[in-house]
Amino acid sequence: MIVVIDFGSQTAHLISRRIKELGVNCEIVIPEIAIEKVQQLHPKGLIFSGGPAFVNEKNSPLVDKKIFDFKIPILGICYGQQVVAHLLGGKVTGGKIKEYGPAFVSHKPSLLFNHIPEKFRVWMSHGDSVVKLPSGFSYIAFTEDIKGGAIANVEKNIYCVQFHPELTHTEYGQEILKNFLNICDEKPKKEEIDIDSIIKNIKETVGDKKVIMALSGGTDSFVAAALIARAIGDQLIPVHVESGLMRDDAMENVKVIFAETIKIKPKIIKAQKLFMKKLKNIIDPEIKRKTIGKLYVDLFEKVADSQKQIFFLGQGTTYADFIHSKATKHAALIKSHHNVGGLPKNMKLKLIEPIRYFYTDQVRYIGQKLNLPDKIINQQPFPGPGFAVRIMGEVNEARLEKLKSADKIVMEEIEKAGLKEAIFQYFAILTGANSTAVKGDERFYGEVIAVRAYTTVDRMSADWAKVPYEVLQKISTRIVNEVLGVSRVVYDITTKPPATMEWE
């Protein structure tokens, strides 16, 4: 057993997942009850997660110093490193140089970095740094910008890293966590995702009631619907809202593939004009998401009111959606996903979200085990609010058509170049920014289109895709020539962190 103390990290649950993947049981607790939980669970090790706070601020989340009296190994990650240093008499300050995204760490020999190259690439997300070590600690790794890439008190088995080993973009991250488990003297025992247990839980929860399923046509909602259908059969009522905000293939996925695969005919609600009306004059992305979320729920509840025994709303919410919407006590709100933080508080229907605590790669694994079509499992993720969150500013029919045209070009050229399997997601964004161009020897002032393409495994960290220049050139040329009102095209080369996948 390893206990993760969650200080509000976007990746606390991911840390737990990585430990479980290594075959060791793990439980997440908040710092306020950490002492009580350690006494109850008797873990062999503790992991202090990252978090959005600054340890020197009033009311920043800390843990009782008695935690160190248990004399069990501790791994501090990012803010967790700063908590350890702060509580044990070190000093943490806001760094003049902040690190977000990729960096290179060089380390000294230690048990934590056993069998790991002396220099390797990591993913950072911090503005504060440890500048004075507590007594008994030493620096065991550094970057070009900070001395405290990692610190340790070897005698007390306390190791801390400023980077995030739980993120897939950190090289040797899983090996570092495995080394920590060795320090804890843990004995791994591998376990797979128990799909039968998920289906059983759905069946017990729903009973003889019915479930309306919000079916977008994307992988997440498709897999969630398949799980619910396995549990309750024709008690499932799949509903697709044709909002006009989704890609063209969503309708085929719903009408044809879902009906053929799951053997239940989905109900289609045509609501494009209604969505355009509700989104009129809305600029703020949070209001935009919440407007869309409420409208979806209103439509689903209208269907529920017309039939008997419908008590539940099924959704394809994943953990990446969940954590961005301030999922834990000390976490920061990044954005209100329409199917999490965007839902109205006075909903009549209870939620059924069978993949809520899984990541994209795990959802695809579940889909494969359920024998769902490859076209569904390996399609690009698409945001629930659709193109609305790829249009900076107001959403209207003219801007929506402009973005759809540009997005189609991005899709065609990436796939024509044979890059479909190598890139996790690729799309166009209507930026809302204008710039000057020259077309036909005349001044032209039009909108800037951005292109986003990235690689990731679970969407918790991402690197921008190294699309060949000639492909980017083709995309740019086609967009400025074929899409009305566009002056230029830019390519987004920002990693996550600091950027999110979507612009809104």
C-alpha positions as CSV (number, residue, x, y, z in Angstrom):
1,M,0.0,0.0,0.0
2,I,1.2,3.5,-1.0
3,V,-0.7,6.6,0.1
4,V,-0.8,9.6,-2.1
5,I,-1.5,12.9,-0.3
6,D,-3.3,15.1,-2.7
7,F,-2.5,18.8,-2.4
8,G,-4.7,19.7,-5.4
9,S,-2.6,18.3,-8.2
10,Q,-4.1,17.9,-11.7
11,T,-2.2,14.5,-11.7
12,A,-2.7,13.1,-8.2
13,H,-5.0,10.4,-9.6
14,L,-2.5,9.8,-12.4
15,I,0.2,9.1,-9.7
16,S,-2.1,6.6,-8.2
17,R,-2.7,5.0,-11.6
18,R,1.1,4.7,-12.3
19,I,1.6,3.0,-8.9
20,K,-1.2,0.6,-9.6
21,E,0.2,-0.2,-13.0
22,L,3.4,-1.2,-11.2
23,G,1.3,-3.7,-9.2
24,V,1.0,-1.9,-5.9
25,N,-2.2,-0.9,-4.2
26,C,-2.7,2.9,-3.7
27,E,-5.1,5.2,-2.0
28,I,-5.4,9.0,-2.4
29,V,-6.1,11.1,0.7
30,I,-6.4,14.9,1.4
31,P,-3.7,16.4,3.7
32,E,-6.2,17.2,6.5
33,I,-6.8,13.5,7.2
34,A,-3.4,12.1,6.2
35,I,-2.2,11.3,9.7
36,E,-5.4,9.4,10.5
37,K,-5.2,7.5,7.2
38,V,-1.6,6.5,7.6
39,Q,-2.4,5.1,11.1
40,Q,-5.3,3.2,9.7
41,L,-3.7,1.9,6.4
42,H,-0.1,1.3,7.5
43,P,1.4,2.2,4.0
44,K,4.9,1.3,3.1
45,G,5.4,4.7,1.5
46,L,3.9,8.1,1.0
47,I,3.8,10.3,-2.1
48,F,3.2,14.1,-1.7
49,S,1.5,15.3,-4.9
50,G,1.9,18.6,-6.7
51,G,-0.6,21.4,-6.4
52,P,-1.4,24.9,-7.5
53,A,-0.6,26.7,-4.2
54,F,2.5,28.4,-2.8
55,V,3.7,26.9,0.5
56,N,4.4,30.4,2.1
57,E,0.9,31.7,1.5
58,K,-1.7,31.7,4.3
59,N,-4.1,28.8,4.0
60,S,-2.0,26.9,1.5
61,P,-2.5,23.1,2.0
62,L,0.1,21.5,4.2
63,V,0.3,18.3,6.2
64,D,0.9,17.8,9.9
65,K,4.7,17.6,10.6
66,K,3.9,14.4,12.6
67,I,3.8,12.7,9.2
68,F,7.6,12.4,9.3
69,D,7.5,10.6,12.7
70,F,6.2,7.5,11.0
71,K,9.7,7.0,9.5
72,I,8.4,5.5,6.2
73,P,9.8,6.5,2.8
74,I,8.4,9.7,1.2
75,L,8.5,10.9,-2.4
76,G,7.6,14.5,-2.9
77,I,6.6,15.7,-6.4
78,C,6.7,19.3,-7.4
79,Y,4.6,21.2,-4.8
80,G,5.1,18.0,-2.7
81,Q,8.9,18.7,-2.7
82,Q,8.3,22.3,-1.6
83,V,6.0,21.1,1.2
84,V,8.8,18.7,2.5
85,A,11.4,21.5,2.4
86,H,9.1,24.1,4.0
87,L,8.0,21.8,6.9
88,L,11.5,20.6,7.7
89,G,13.1,24.1,7.8
90,G,14.2,24.7,4.3
91,K,13.2,27.8,2.2
92,V,11.0,28.0,-0.9
93,T,10.7,31.2,-3.0
94,G,9.1,32.2,-6.3
95,G,11.7,31.5,-8.9
96,K,12.8,34.3,-11.3
97,I,12.9,31.6,-13.9
98,K,9.8,29.3,-14.1
99,E,9.7,26.0,-15.8
100,Y,6.6,24.7,-17.7
101,G,6.9,21.8,-20.1
102,P,10.1,20.1,-21.2
103,A,13.4,20.4,-19.4
104,F,16.5,18.3,-19.0
105,V,17.6,16.9,-15.6
106,S,21.1,15.8,-14.7
107,H,21.4,13.7,-11.5
108,K,23.9,12.3,-9.1
109,P,23.9,8.5,-8.2
110,S,21.1,7.6,-5.8
111,L,18.6,4.9,-5.2
112,L,15.8,7.0,-6.8
113,F,17.7,7.3,-10.1
114,N,19.1,3.7,-10.1
115,H,19.7,2.4,-13.7
116,I,18.6,5.8,-15.2
117,P,20.9,7.8,-17.6
118,E,22.7,10.7,-16.0
119,K,20.8,13.2,-18.1
120,F,17.2,12.8,-19.3
121,R,14.1,14.8,-20.4
122,V,11.4,15.6,-17.9
123,W,8.1,17.6,-17.8
124,M,8.0,20.5,-15.4
125,S,5.1,22.8,-14.2
126,H,6.3,25.1,-11.4
127,G,7.0,28.7,-10.6
128,D,8.5,28.2,-7.1
129,S,11.7,26.4,-6.1
130,V,13.6,25.1,-3.1
131,V,16.4,27.6,-2.5
132,K,17.6,26.5,0.9
133,L,17.7,22.8,1.9
134,P,16.5,21.4,5.2
135,S,19.1,19.9,7.5
136,G,20.3,16.5,6.3
137,F,19.2,17.0,2.7
138,S,21.3,17.4,-0.4
139,Y,20.7,18.2,-4.1
140,I,20.7,15.1,-6.2
141,A,19.5,16.5,-9.5
142,F,19.4,19.8,-11.3
143,T,18.3,21.5,-14.5
144,E,19.9,24.3,-16.5
145,D,17.8,26.8,-14.5
146,I,17.4,25.4,-10.9
147,K,19.6,23.5,-8.4
148,G,16.6,21.7,-6.9
149,G,15.7,19.3,-9.7
150,A,15.6,16.7,-7.0
151,I,16.6,16.7,-3.3
152,A,17.0,13.9,-0.8
153,N,17.6,12.9,2.8
154,V,19.0,9.5,2.1
155,E,19.2,8.5,5.8
156,K,15.5,9.1,6.3
157,N,14.4,7.7,2.9
158,I,12.9,11.1,1.8
159,Y,13.3,11.8,-1.9
160,C,11.7,14.8,-3.7
161,V,11.6,15.8,-7.4
162,Q,10.6,19.1,-8.9
163,F,9.4,17.4,-12.1
164,H,6.5,15.0,-12.7
165,P,7.6,11.4,-13.1
166,E,3.9,10.4,-13.5
167,L,3.6,12.1,-16.8
168,T,4.3,9.9,-19.9
169,H,6.4,12.7,-21.4
170,T,8.9,12.4,-18.6
171,E,11.6,10.0,-19.7
172,Y,12.1,7.1,-17.2
173,G,9.2,8.4,-15.1
174,Q,7.8,4.9,-14.5
175,E,11.3,3.6,-13.6
176,I,11.7,6.4,-11.0
177,L,8.4,5.4,-9.4
178,K,9.5,1.8,-9.5
179,N,12.8,2.7,-7.8
180,F,10.7,4.5,-5.1
181,L,8.7,1.3,-4.6
182,N,11.9,-0.6,-4.2
183,I,13.0,1.9,-1.6
184,C,9.6,1.1,0.1
185,D,10.3,-2.6,-0.1
186,E,7.0,-3.1,-2.0
187,K,6.2,-6.4,-3.8
188,P,4.3,-5.7,-7.0
189,K,1.2,-7.7,-8.1
190,K,-0.2,-6.8,-11.5
191,E,-4.0,-6.3,-11.9
192,E,-6.0,-5.5,-15.1
193,I,-9.1,-3.3,-15.5
194,D,-12.0,-5.4,-14.3
195,I,-14.7,-4.7,-17.0
196,D,-17.1,-7.3,-15.5
197,S,-17.0,-5.3,-12.2
198,I,-17.9,-2.1,-14.0
199,I,-20.9,-3.7,-15.7
200,K,-22.0,-5.2,-12.4
201,N,-21.9,-1.9,-10.6
202,I,-24.0,-0.2,-13.4
203,K,-26.6,-3.0,-13.1
204,E,-26.8,-2.7,-9.4
205,T,-27.0,1.1,-9.5
206,V,-29.7,1.3,-12.2
207,G,-31.9,-1.6,-11.2
208,D,-35.1,-1.6,-13.2
209,K,-34.9,2.1,-14.1
210,K,-33.9,3.5,-17.5
211,V,-30.9,5.5,-18.6
212,I,-30.7,8.3,-21.2
213,M,-27.3,8.2,-22.8
214,A,-25.7,11.3,-24.1
215,L,-24.2,9.9,-27.3
216,S,-21.9,12.3,-29.2
217,G,-20.5,9.7,-31.6
218,G,-17.0,10.0,-30.0
219,T,-14.9,7.2,-28.4
220,D,-15.7,8.1,-24.8
221,S,-19.5,8.3,-25.1
222,F,-19.5,5.2,-27.4
223,V,-17.5,3.1,-24.8
224,A,-19.6,4.3,-21.9
225,A,-22.8,3.5,-23.8
226,A,-21.5,0.0,-24.7
227,L,-20.8,-0.7,-21.0
228,I,-24.2,0.5,-19.9
229,A,-25.9,-1.5,-22.7
230,R,-24.1,-4.6,-21.6
231,A,-25.4,-4.0,-18.1
232,I,-29.1,-3.1,-18.7
233,G,-29.9,-3.8,-22.4
234,D,-32.9,-2.0,-23.8
235,Q,-33.3,0.0,-20.6
236,L,-30.7,2.2,-22.3
237,I,-32.1,5.1,-24.4
238,P,-29.2,6.6,-26.5
239,V,-29.9,10.2,-27.5
240,H,-27.8,12.2,-30.0
241,V,-28.3,15.9,-30.0
242,E,-27.5,17.3,-33.5
243,S,-26.1,20.6,-32.4
244,G,-24.3,21.5,-35.5
245,L,-21.1,21.8,-33.4
246,M,-19.7,18.3,-34.2
247,R,-17.7,17.0,-37.1
248,D,-19.6,15.4,-40.0
249,D,-18.6,11.8,-39.1
250,A,-20.3,12.0,-35.7
251,M,-23.7,11.4,-37.2
252,E,-22.5,8.3,-39.1
253,N,-21.0,6.9,-35.9
254,V,-24.3,7.4,-34.1
255,K,-26.8,6.4,-36.8
256,V,-25.0,3.6,-38.5
257,I,-22.1,2.2,-36.4
258,F,-23.7,2.5,-33.0
259,A,-27.0,1.0,-34.2
260,E,-25.3,-1.9,-35.9
261,T,-22.8,-2.6,-33.0
262,I,-25.0,-2.1,-29.9
263,K,-28.3,-3.1,-31.6
264,I,-30.2,-0.1,-30.1
265,K,-31.5,2.6,-32.4
266,P,-30.5,6.1,-31.1
267,K,-33.0,8.9,-30.8
268,I,-31.8,12.0,-32.8
269,I,-32.7,15.5,-31.7
270,K,-32.2,18.2,-34.3
271,A,-31.2,21.4,-32.4
272,Q,-28.7,23.4,-34.5
273,K,-30.8,26.5,-34.6
274,L,-31.5,26.4,-30.9
275,F,-27.7,26.1,-30.1
276,M,-26.9,29.0,-32.4
277,K,-29.6,31.1,-30.7
278,K,-28.4,30.3,-27.2
279,L,-24.8,31.0,-28.0
280,K,-25.5,34.4,-29.6
281,N,-23.3,37.2,-28.2
282,I,-21.6,34.9,-25.7
283,I,-17.8,35.5,-25.6
284,D,-16.6,34.2,-22.3
285,P,-15.5,30.5,-22.6
286,E,-16.8,29.5,-19.2
287,I,-20.3,30.9,-19.9
288,K,-20.1,29.3,-23.3
289,R,-19.4,25.8,-21.9
290,K,-22.0,26.2,-19.2
291,T,-24.6,27.4,-21.7
292,I,-24.0,24.3,-23.8
293,G,-24.0,22.0,-20.8
294,K,-27.3,23.3,-19.6
295,L,-28.9,23.1,-23.0
296,Y,-27.9,19.5,-23.4
297,V,-29.4,18.6,-20.0
298,D,-32.6,20.5,-20.8
299,L,-33.0,18.5,-24.0
300,F,-32.3,15.2,-22.2
301,E,-34.7,16.0,-19.4
302,K,-37.4,16.8,-22.0
303,V,-36.9,13.3,-23.4
304,A,-37.0,11.9,-19.9
305,D,-40.3,13.7,-19.1
306,S,-41.9,12.1,-22.1
307,Q,-41.2,8.6,-20.9
308,K,-41.5,6.6,-17.7
309,Q,-38.8,5.2,-15.5
310,I,-36.0,7.4,-16.7
311,F,-33.9,8.4,-13.7
312,F,-30.3,8.5,-15.0
313,L,-28.2,10.4,-17.5
314,G,-25.3,8.4,-18.9
315,Q,-22.1,10.3,-20.0
316,G,-18.7,9.5,-21.4
317,T,-16.9,11.6,-18.9
318,T,-13.2,10.7,-18.5
319,Y,-10.7,11.6,-15.7
320,A,-9.1,14.2,-18.0
321,D,-12.5,16.0,-18.2
322,F,-13.1,15.6,-14.5
323,I,-9.8,16.9,-13.1
324,H,-9.9,20.1,-15.1
325,S,-13.3,21.0,-13.5
326,K,-11.8,21.3,-10.0
327,A,-12.4,17.7,-9.1
328,T,-10.6,17.7,-5.7
329,K,-10.6,19.9,-2.6
330,H,-7.4,21.8,-3.2
331,A,-7.4,21.7,-7.1
332,A,-7.7,24.7,-9.2
333,L,-10.5,25.2,-11.8
334,I,-8.9,25.0,-15.2
335,K,-12.1,24.9,-17.3
336,S,-15.7,23.8,-16.7
337,H,-16.2,20.8,-19.0
338,H,-19.7,20.9,-20.3
339,N,-20.4,17.4,-18.8
340,V,-18.8,18.1,-15.5
341,G,-18.5,21.7,-14.2
342,G,-20.8,22.9,-16.9
343,L,-23.8,20.9,-15.7
344,P,-26.6,22.8,-13.9
345,K,-26.8,22.2,-10.1
346,N,-30.6,21.5,-10.1
347,M,-30.5,18.5,-12.5
348,K,-33.4,16.1,-12.2
349,L,-31.4,13.1,-13.6
350,K,-28.7,11.2,-11.7
351,L,-25.4,10.7,-13.5
352,I,-24.0,7.4,-14.6
353,E,-20.4,7.8,-15.7
354,P,-18.7,4.4,-16.0
355,I,-15.4,5.7,-17.4
356,R,-15.1,8.7,-15.1
357,Y,-11.9,7.5,-13.5
358,F,-10.2,6.3,-16.6
359,Y,-7.9,8.0,-19.1
360,T,-8.0,7.9,-22.9
361,D,-5.7,5.0,-23.4
362,Q,-7.6,3.0,-20.8
363,V,-10.9,3.8,-22.4
364,R,-9.6,2.5,-25.7
365,Y,-8.4,-0.6,-24.0
366,I,-12.0,-1.2,-22.6
367,G,-13.4,-0.5,-26.1
368,Q,-11.1,-3.2,-27.5
369,K,-12.2,-5.7,-24.8
370,L,-15.8,-4.9,-25.7
371,N,-15.0,-5.7,-29.4
372,L,-16.0,-2.2,-30.6
373,P,-15.0,-1.2,-34.1
374,D,-11.5,0.1,-34.6
375,K,-12.9,3.2,-36.3
376,I,-14.6,4.1,-33.1
377,I,-11.9,3.2,-30.6
378,N,-9.0,5.0,-32.4
379,Q,-10.8,8.1,-33.7
380,Q,-9.6,11.5,-32.5
381,P,-11.1,12.7,-29.2
382,F,-13.5,15.6,-29.9
383,P,-14.6,18.1,-27.2
384,G,-18.2,17.7,-26.0
385,P,-19.0,21.4,-26.7
386,G,-17.6,20.7,-30.2
387,F,-16.4,23.5,-32.5
388,A,-17.8,26.1,-30.0
389,V,-14.6,25.9,-27.9
390,R,-12.4,26.2,-31.0
391,I,-14.0,29.5,-31.9
392,M,-12.5,32.3,-29.9
393,G,-15.3,34.7,-29.3
394,E,-18.9,34.5,-30.5
395,V,-20.2,31.4,-32.2
396,N,-22.5,32.0,-35.2
397,E,-23.3,30.1,-38.4
398,A,-20.8,32.0,-40.6
399,R,-17.9,31.6,-38.2
400,L,-18.8,27.9,-37.6
401,E,-18.8,27.2,-41.3
402,K,-15.4,29.0,-41.7
403,L,-13.9,26.8,-39.0
404,K,-15.4,23.6,-40.3
405,S,-13.8,24.3,-43.7
406,A,-10.4,25.0,-42.2
407,D,-10.6,22.0,-39.9
408,K,-11.5,19.7,-42.9
409,I,-8.4,20.8,-44.7
410,V,-6.2,20.1,-41.6
411,M,-7.7,16.6,-41.4
412,E,-7.3,15.9,-45.1
413,E,-3.7,17.0,-45.3
414,I,-2.5,15.3,-42.1
415,E,-4.1,12.0,-43.2
416,K,-3.0,12.3,-46.8
417,A,0.6,12.6,-45.4
418,G,0.2,9.3,-43.6
419,L,0.4,11.0,-40.1
420,K,-2.9,9.9,-38.8
421,E,-1.6,7.1,-36.5
422,A,1.4,9.2,-35.3
423,I,-0.5,12.2,-34.1
424,F,-3.1,11.9,-31.3
425,Q,-5.2,15.0,-32.3
426,Y,-5.1,17.7,-34.9
427,F,-7.5,20.5,-35.6
428,A,-8.0,24.2,-36.6
429,I,-8.9,27.1,-34.3
430,L,-10.6,30.3,-35.2
431,T,-8.5,32.7,-33.1
432,G,-10.6,35.9,-33.2
433,A,-7.4,37.8,-34.1
434,N,-7.1,39.7,-37.4
435,S,-4.0,40.5,-39.4
436,T,-3.1,42.2,-42.7
437,A,-2.4,40.2,-45.8
438,V,-1.9,40.9,-49.5
439,K,-4.3,39.1,-51.9
440,G,-4.3,40.0,-55.6
441,D,-2.0,43.0,-55.0
442,E,-4.6,44.5,-52.7
443,R,-4.6,44.9,-48.9
444,F,-6.7,42.3,-47.1
445,Y,-7.5,42.3,-43.5
446,G,-8.8,38.9,-42.2
447,E,-8.9,36.4,-39.4
448,V,-5.9,34.2,-38.3
449,I,-6.4,30.5,-38.2
450,A,-4.3,28.4,-35.8
451,V,-3.5,24.8,-36.2
452,R,-3.0,22.5,-33.2
453,A,-1.5,19.0,-33.4
454,Y,0.0,17.1,-30.5
455,T,1.1,13.7,-29.2
456,T,0.0,12.2,-25.9
457,V,-1.1,8.9,-24.3
458,D,-3.6,10.0,-21.7
459,R,-4.1,13.7,-22.3
460,M,-2.6,14.7,-19.0
461,S,0.6,15.9,-20.7
462,A,1.2,16.6,-24.4
463,D,4.0,17.6,-26.8
464,W,3.4,19.4,-30.0
465,A,3.6,17.2,-33.1
466,K,6.6,17.7,-35.3
467,V,4.6,17.9,-38.5
468,P,6.9,18.1,-41.6
469,Y,7.2,21.7,-43.0
470,E,5.9,20.7,-46.4
471,V,2.7,19.4,-44.8
472,L,2.2,22.6,-42.8
473,Q,2.9,24.6,-45.9
474,K,0.2,22.7,-47.8
475,I,-2.3,23.2,-44.9
476,S,-1.5,26.9,-44.8
477,T,-1.8,27.5,-48.5
478,R,-5.0,25.6,-48.8
479,I,-6.7,27.4,-45.9
480,V,-5.8,31.0,-47.0
481,N,-6.8,30.2,-50.6
482,E,-10.0,28.1,-49.9
483,V,-11.5,29.6,-46.7
484,L,-13.0,33.0,-47.0
485,G,-11.9,35.7,-44.7
486,V,-8.6,34.2,-43.6
487,S,-5.4,36.2,-43.7
488,R,-2.8,33.8,-42.3
489,V,-2.2,30.5,-40.6
490,V,-0.1,29.9,-37.5
491,Y,1.1,26.6,-35.9
492,D,0.7,26.1,-32.1
493,I,3.9,24.7,-30.6
494,T,3.0,24.9,-27.0
495,T,3.3,21.8,-24.7
496,K,0.9,20.7,-22.0
497,P,1.6,22.1,-19.5
498,P,1.4,25.0,-19.7
499,A,-1.2,25.0,-22.4
500,T,-4.4,22.8,-22.4
501,M,-5.3,20.8,-25.5
502,E,-8.1,23.1,-26.5
503,W,-7.7,26.9,-26.7
504,E,-10.9,27.5,-24.6
